[in-house]
Amino acid sequence: MRVRPILVALAWAIAPAAALGVLVAAAALAQRYVPGADSTRPRLKYADSLTSINDRCIVTHNQLNPRIDPVYVNGVPVGFC
């Protein structure tokens, strides 16, 4: 049985994209909520074990979003929504 070259090329094109999707999902799971002073507004703990300095979004004052990477200010992460 002979494999069609187009299927092999398609498999080689899809494999890196799938692997990247797994890595992005793993990175998003690394960021998790940790309790803060206010129980309704938890802080985020990031993959580098640092906790966000803020407990709410600095733009809309909503809960922080773990899917958005922080911005580091003087080595301290600031979370966003």
Buried (B, 14 or more C-beta within 10 A) or exposed (E): EEEEEEEEEEEEEEEEEEEEEEEEEEBBEEBEBEEBEEEEBBBBBBEEEBBBBBBBBEEEEEBBBBEBBBEEEEEEBBBBB
